[in-house]
Amino acid sequence: MKRFAALYQGTWQLAPDLSGLKVVIIGKGVAQLYVPITFTIGASGQAPQKSRFLMNQILRKTPTGWKISSVLPIPVLAP
């Protein structure tokens, strides 16, 4: 928790690329969402670093709406 508290004092941003958003229905009431994101992070007083990820989520429909069941960020390696 101390690490996260320190990170939140600096730069911490997730920027989705909605042009790459894909939603796949994988079953009744279950969907898989893919979206490329840029994760910018930097400790307070330090230059932030950017990393690219493919965010992969499984969502399930409940009586109160869609809920996230799992989140798997996959690093995108530079060519």
Phi, psi and omega in degrees: 000326179297321179298314180295321178299319179293319180296321181292342176281342179258220180262131178208110183213138172246124180239105179285147173260091187294343176292340179259006182295132176226135176237128180238124175281120184250359178177176179295115179075017179228132180225152175244132182244133175236135174207130174289141178227154169250123181255116180251124183219141177196136177294156180305128179085000180243155178293132179288151178247143178253139176226145179257140179222154167257110181278126184239119181231145170253128179240147177230144181274129178242172177300338180258006178126184181284136179235144177279125178265325179208154178227127179226100175279127180250119181297138175262116183279139178292141181293000000 
